[in-house]
Amino acid sequence: MASFEHDFPFDPAYGYELQDLLRVPAPAAPDDFDTFWREFHQEARKVATEPELGPLEEERDGVRIHGVTFTSVGGVRIGGWVALPAEGAAEYGFVIGHGYGGREQPGPDVPLPLPRAAAILPCVRGMKSRGLLPGVPDVSAAHVLHGIESRDTYVIGDCVADLWCAASALHELVPELAPERGGPALGYLGESFGGGLGALALPWDDRFGAAQLTVPTFGNHPLRLTLQCIGSGESVRAHHRDHPEVTEVLPYFDAATAATRLEVPTLVAAALFDPSVPPPGQFAVHNALAGEHELHVLDAGHFEYEGTAAEAAELRAARQRFFGERLDRAR
């Protein structure tokens, strides 16, 4: 069991050993789970994303980084960044999600997992700094409750659609990556919030060939409702106490349930100790994966400790190897 000195009023390992975590299951899907997501995906694929590339903002690590805006479902215009190879055509493409709180800059997501790659780094609706939207909270504790009264209004579904539309925008901006031009399958990277969104997004979209989900959230909501944390799950727990009917909505947005439909090769980095995203939910996503998958165990997530930098370096190396093997194979 992972153990660190901390001042949280609860145990961020939740009493689980690794062997216990590897047995955490996924909740059963609602009867119309697949229909709900397939129809939503079809709607998103019809969106004319009309991406607009901004001026060069930065050049480093073999890529030129530009701002970008594009249209997503509901006619919402959101932004982010695009990284393009500094020289030559793109040979790989990535959609890169972000944590709960958004993204102020491309940051550590560049360098990209593979050389000669292009990537889109969207800020999903409501999130800093380029996804801000009137009426949608930009703080995770409030954002995670926005529209939660119904599966059709819940913001998490729209954030998933933002990732689908980001992939469409990338294909339009970098046509050599587009399927109709014989382009390669895309890779997806997402951490925390972005990891949970990725698990929800990828089962329905055949444009992706491999994924990495790091400390993914939204796994096994029934269990999450019993586990205290300092992340967005605590807002959902508090809301559930006053609105127990939310359990009719949450099953449609369970990342572990969605993972039972996720068949592309997936690398999951899951933590033994995490005060923000309880580890049992993270491992539930990994354990449920329907396709080829690989587990990279982290000592801790959302928590700085002496080994944080070394652990991050090991994960970067694993990511490069994983995508190099899987995306080459998916060509």
C-alpha positions in Angstrom: 0.0 0.0 0.0 1.3 3.4 -0.9 2.0 5.5 2.1 3.0 9.2 2.3 3.0 11.8 5.1 0.0 14.1 4.5 -2.5 16.2 6.2 -5.7 15.1 4.4 -8.6 14.1 6.7 -8.8 10.8 4.9 -6.6 8.1 3.5 -5.8 8.8 -0.2 -5.0 5.1 -0.7 -8.4 4.2 0.7 -7.1 1.0 2.3 -6.5 -0.7 -1.0 -3.5 -2.8 -1.9 -2.6 -3.3 -5.6 -4.2 -6.7 -5.7 -7.4 -5.2 -4.4 -7.3 -2.4 -7.0 -6.9 -4.9 -9.8 -10.2 -6.4 -8.8 -12.3 -3.2 -8.9 -15.0 -3.8 -11.5 -17.0 -1.5 -13.8 -20.7 -0.8 -13.2 -23.2 -2.3 -15.6 -24.2 -0.1 -18.4 -27.7 1.3 -18.8 -29.7 -0.5 -21.5 -29.4 2.4 -24.0 -25.8 3.3 -23.1 -24.4 2.4 -26.5 -27.2 4.0 -28.4 -26.9 7.3 -26.4 -23.1 7.6 -27.2 -23.3 6.4 -30.8 -26.0 8.9 -31.7 -24.1 11.7 -29.9 -20.9 10.8 -31.8 -22.8 10.8 -35.1 -24.1 14.3 -34.3 -20.6 15.6 -33.5 -19.1 14.1 -36.7 -21.6 16.2 -38.7 -20.3 19.5 -37.2 -18.4 21.7 -39.6 -15.6 22.6 -37.3 -14.2 25.4 -39.5 -10.8 25.5 -37.7 -8.8 28.8 -37.8 -5.1 28.6 -37.2 -3.6 31.6 -35.4 -0.1 33.1 -35.7 3.0 31.2 -34.6 3.3 31.6 -30.8 6.3 29.4 -30.0 8.7 27.0 -31.7 10.4 24.3 -29.6 11.0 20.5 -29.4 10.7 20.1 -33.2 7.2 21.7 -33.5 5.7 25.1 -34.3 2.9 26.0 -31.9 -0.1 28.0 -33.1 -3.3 29.0 -31.4 -6.4 27.5 -32.9 -10.2 27.9 -32.7 -12.9 25.6 -34.0 -16.6 24.9 -33.7 -18.0 22.1 -31.6 -21.6 20.8 -31.0 -24.2 23.4 -30.3 -22.3 25.9 -32.5 -19.9 26.6 -29.6 -16.6 28.1 -30.7 -13.7 26.9 -28.5 -9.9 27.2 -28.7 -6.6 25.7 -27.8 -3.3 25.1 -29.6 -2.0 23.1 -32.5 1.5 21.8 -32.7 2.9 21.2 -36.3 6.2 19.6 -37.3 8.8 22.3 -37.8 10.0 20.5 -40.8 8.3 18.2 -43.2 4.8 16.6 -43.3 3.2 15.1 -40.2 3.4 11.3 -39.9 1.4 11.0 -36.7 -1.4 12.9 -35.1 -2.6 13.3 -31.5 -5.5 14.8 -29.6 -4.4 15.8 -26.2 -6.8 16.4 -23.3 -6.1 18.4 -20.2 -6.7 18.1 -16.4 -9.6 19.7 -14.6 -8.8 23.3 -14.5 -7.9 23.7 -18.1 -4.7 24.6 -19.8 -3.0 28.0 -19.9 -0.4 26.9 -22.4 0.8 23.8 -24.2 3.2 23.2 -21.3 4.5 19.7 -20.6 2.3 18.1 -23.3 5.1 19.3 -25.7 7.4 17.6 -26.7 4.9 15.3 -28.3 5.0 11.5 -27.8 6.5 10.8 -31.2 8.7 12.8 -33.6 7.2 14.1 -36.9 3.9 14.4 -35.1 1.1 17.0 -35.2 -1.3 17.5 -32.3 -4.3 19.5 -31.2 -4.6 20.6 -27.6 -8.1 21.8 -27.1 -9.5 23.6 -24.1 -12.9 21.9 -23.7 -15.9 24.2 -23.1 -15.9 26.1 -19.8 -12.2 25.5 -19.2 -9.3 28.0 -19.0 -7.9 29.6 -20.9 -9.4 29.2 -24.4 -12.5 27.3 -23.7 -14.2 29.9 -21.5 -17.9 30.1 -22.2 -20.6 32.4 -20.7 -22.8 30.5 -18.4 -20.4 27.5 -18.0 -18.4 27.6 -14.7 -14.6 27.5 -15.1 -14.0 26.0 -11.7 -14.0 22.2 -11.5 -16.2 22.0 -8.4 -19.0 23.8 -10.3 -18.2 22.7 -13.8 -18.7 19.1 -12.9 -22.2 19.8 -11.8 -23.2 21.9 -14.8 -26.3 20.5 -16.4 -26.1 17.3 -14.4 -29.9 17.2 -14.0 -30.1 15.3 -17.4 -27.9 13.2 -19.5 -28.8 15.5 -22.4 -27.6 18.6 -20.7 -24.7 17.4 -18.7 -21.6 19.4 -19.6 -19.4 16.3 -19.5 -21.1 14.9 -22.6 -20.4 18.1 -24.4 -16.8 18.1 -23.3 -16.5 14.6 -24.9 -17.9 16.0 -28.1 -15.3 18.8 -28.0 -12.6 16.1 -28.3 -14.4 14.5 -31.3 -14.6 17.9 -32.9 -11.0 18.6 -32.1 -10.0 15.4 -34.0 -12.1 16.7 -37.0 -10.4 20.1 -36.8 -6.9 18.5 -36.7 -7.8 16.4 -39.8 -8.9 19.6 -41.6 -5.8 21.5 -40.6 -3.4 18.7 -41.4 -5.0 16.9 -44.3 -2.2 14.3 -44.7 -3.5 12.8 -41.4 -7.1 12.5 -42.6 -8.5 9.0 -43.1 -9.8 9.8 -46.6 -6.2 10.7 -47.6 -4.9 7.4 -46.1 -3.7 9.1 -43.0 -2.6 7.1 -39.9 -4.9 6.4 -36.9 -4.7 9.1 -34.2 -3.3 8.8 -30.7 -5.1 10.2 -27.7 -3.5 11.4 -24.4 -5.5 12.5 -21.4 -4.7 13.0 -17.8 -7.2 13.1 -14.9 -10.2 14.9 -16.3 -8.8 14.4 -19.8 -8.3 10.7 -19.0 -11.9 10.2 -18.0 -13.1 12.1 -21.1 -10.9 10.0 -23.3 -12.3 6.8 -21.9 -15.8 8.1 -22.7 -14.9 9.4 -26.2 -12.8 6.7 -27.8 -15.0 3.6 -27.9 -17.3 5.3 -30.5 -14.6 6.9 -32.8 -12.7 4.7 -35.2 -10.2 7.5 -36.1 -8.1 6.6 -33.0 -5.6 3.8 -32.9 -4.1 4.0 -29.4 -4.6 5.9 -26.2 -2.9 6.8 -22.9 -5.1 7.6 -19.9 -3.3 8.9 -16.9 -5.0 8.8 -13.5 -8.4 8.9 -15.3 -11.4 10.2 -13.5 -15.1 9.3 -13.7 -14.4 5.6 -13.1 -17.1 3.6 -11.2 -19.4 6.4 -10.0 -21.2 4.2 -7.5 -18.0 3.6 -5.7 -16.8 7.2 -6.1 -19.9 8.4 -4.3 -18.6 6.6 -1.2 -15.0 7.9 -1.3 -14.0 11.3 0.1 -11.6 13.3 -2.0 -10.4 16.8 -2.8 -11.2 16.7 -6.5 -14.3 17.2 -8.5 -15.8 13.9 -7.2 -16.4 15.6 -3.8 -18.7 18.1 -5.5 -20.6 15.2 -7.0 -20.8 13.5 -3.7 -22.2 16.6 -2.0 -24.7 17.1 -4.8 -25.8 13.5 -4.5 -26.6 13.8 -0.9 -29.3 16.4 -1.7 -30.2 15.1 -5.1 -30.0 11.3 -5.0 -31.8 11.2 -8.4 -28.4 12.1 -10.0 -27.7 8.4 -10.0 -30.0 8.1 -13.0 -27.6 10.4 -15.0 -24.1 9.4 -13.8 -24.2 5.8 -15.3 -24.1 7.3 -18.8 -20.8 9.1 -17.9 -18.9 6.3 -16.2 -15.4 6.0 -17.6 -15.1 2.4 -16.4 -18.4 1.4 -18.1 -17.2 3.0 -21.3 -13.9 1.2 -21.0 -15.7 -2.1 -21.5 -16.3 -0.9 -25.0 -12.8 0.5 -25.6 -11.0 -1.8 -27.9 -8.0 0.2 -29.2 -4.6 -0.4 -27.4 -4.6 1.6 -24.2 -1.9 2.5 -21.7 -3.3 3.3 -18.3 -1.1 5.1 -15.7 -3.0 4.6 -12.4 -1.9 5.7 -9.0 -1.9 3.8 -5.7 -2.3 7.1 -3.7 -4.3 10.0 -5.0 -6.3 12.5 -2.9 -8.0 14.0 -6.0 -9.1 11.0 -8.0 -9.5 7.9 -5.8 -7.4 5.1 -7.1 -10.2 2.5 -7.1 -11.9 4.5 -9.8 -8.7 4.8 -11.8 -8.1 1.1 -11.7 -11.7 0.4 -12.5 -11.1 2.0 -15.9 -8.0 -0.1 -16.5 -9.6 -3.3 -15.4 -12.6 -2.9 -17.7 -10.7 -2.2 -20.9 -12.0 -4.5 -23.7 -8.9 -4.4 -25.9 -5.2 -4.7 -25.6 -4.0 -2.7 -22.6 -1.0 -2.0 -20.5 -0.8 -0.9 -16.9 1.8 1.6 -15.6 1.5 1.8 -11.8 2.3 5.2 -10.2 3.1 5.6 -6.6 1.0 8.7 -6.4 -1.1 11.0 -8.5 -2.1 14.7 -7.9 0.5 14.7 -5.1 4.1 16.0 -5.1 6.7 13.7 -3.4 10.4 13.0 -3.7 10.0 10.6 -6.6 7.6 12.6 -8.7 10.1 13.7 -11.3 11.6 10.3 -11.8 8.1 8.7 -12.1 7.1 11.3 -14.7 10.2 10.5 -16.7 9.5 6.8 -16.6 6.0 7.4 -17.8 7.2 9.6 -20.7 9.5 6.8 -21.8 6.7 4.3 -21.6 4.4 6.6 -23.6 6.9 7.0 -26.4 7.5 3.2 -26.6 3.8 2.5 -26.4 2.7 4.9 -29.1 5.6 4.1 -31.3 4.7 0.4 -31.3 0.9 0.7 -31.6 0.5 3.6 -34.0 3.1 2.1 -36.4 1.1 -1.1 -36.2 -2.2 0.7 -36.8 -0.9 2.3 -40.1 
